[in-house]
Amino acid sequence: NFFIGPPGFMMEATVKAGVDIGIVSGYVKFAGMVWYYRVPDPDTWGAWAEVEVGGSLLWGLVSAKAGIEGALIGQGTSVLIYAVGHVSFEVCWIEVFSGSIWVTIKVKSVAVTPSGN
């Protein structure tokens, strides 16, 4: 996806590749986005990226997937950084575990001063 116009721009891309050799299959996916949005004040800008991998055995009898994604979001001179990792497992096509962990960092000024909430 791509957009460019008077209020700013946005560009997004995803690439996914996989393999399936009968009883074993898997994939890897890469995705990302960048944007700049010019609003009255302050402007908003950022970037986002994701990587995910997954696989299964015996046509899905046992499967798992895991991924990590993160974003850098700016508004004027303030910056927010977030990241999340996730994992899930299935046995006999029933999800037996799913979990995630989030990390967020907020910076009030790009100059130097970090602030925790």
For each residue, the residues with C-beta under 8 A, 3 or more apart:
1: 10 11 12 13
2: 9 10 11 12
3: 9 10 11
4: 8 9
5: 8 9
6: 38
7: 37 38 39
8: 4 5 35 36 37 38 43
9: 2 3 4 5 35 36
10: 1 2 3 33 34 35 37
11: 1 2 3 33 34 35
12: 1 2 31 32 33
13: 1 31 32 33
14: 29 30 31 32
15: 29 30 31
16: 27 28 29 30
17: 27 28 29
18: 25 26 27 28
19: 24 25 26 27
20: 24 25
21: 24 25
22:
23: 57 58 59
24: 19 20 21 55 56 57
25: 18 19 20 21 55 56
26: 18 19 53 54 55 56
27: 16 17 18 19 53 54 55
28: 16 17 18 51 52 53
29: 14 15 16 17 50 51 52 53 67
30: 14 15 16 49 50 51
31: 12 13 14 15 49 50
32: 12 13 14 47 48 49 50
33: 10 11 12 13 47 48 49
34: 10 11 46 47 48
35: 8 9 10 11 44 45 46 47
36: 8 9 43 44 45
37: 7 8 10 43 44 45
38: 6 7 8 43
39: 7 42 43 44
40:
41: 76
42: 39 75 76 77 78
43: 8 36 37 38 39 75 76
44: 35 36 37 39 73 74 75
45: 35 36 37 73 74
46: 34 35 71 72 73 74
47: 32 33 34 35 71 72
48: 32 33 34 69 70 71 72
49: 30 31 32 33 69 70 71
50: 29 30 31 32 67 68 69
51: 28 29 30 67 68 69
52: 28 29 65 66 67
53: 26 27 28 29 65 66 67
54: 26 27 63 64 65 66
55: 24 25 26 27 63 64 65
56: 24 25 26 59 60 61 62 63 64
57: 23 24 61 62 63
58: 23 61 62
59: 23 56
60: 56 63 90 93
61: 56 57 58 91 92 93
62: 56 57 58 89 90 91
63: 54 55 56 57 60 89 90
64: 54 55 56 87 88 89 90
65: 52 53 54 55 87 88
66: 52 53 54 85 86 87 88
67: 29 50 51 52 53 85 86
68: 50 51 83 84 85 86
69: 48 49 50 51 83 84
70: 48 49 81 82 83 84
71: 46 47 48 49 80 81 82 83
72: 46 47 48 79 80 81
73: 44 45 46 79 80 81 82
74: 44 45 46 77 78 79 80 110
75: 42 43 44 78 80
76: 41 42 43
77: 42 74 108 109 110 111
78: 42 74 75 106 107 108 109 110
79: 72 73 74 106 107 110
80: 71 72 73 74 75 104 105 106 107
81: 70 71 72 73 104 105 106 107
82: 70 71 73 102 103 104 105
83: 68 69 70 71 102 103
84: 68 69 70 100 101 102 103
85: 66 67 68 100 101
86: 66 67 68 98 99 100
87: 64 65 66 97 98 99 100
88: 64 65 66 95 97 98 99
89: 62 63 64 95 96 97 98
90: 60 62 63 64 93 94 95 96
91: 61 62 94 96
92: 61
93: 60 61 90
94: 90 91
95: 88 89 90 98
96: 89 90 91
97: 87 88 89
98: 86 87 88 89 95
99: 86 87 88
100: 84 85 86 87
101: 84 85
102: 82 83 84
103: 82 83 84
104: 80 81 82 117
105: 80 81 82 114 116
106: 78 79 80 81 114 115 116 117
107: 78 79 80 81 110 113 114 115
108: 77 78 113 114 115
109: 77 78 112 113
110: 74 77 78 79 107
111: 77
112: 109
113: 107 108 109
114: 105 106 107 108
115: 106 107 108
116: 105 106
117: 104 106
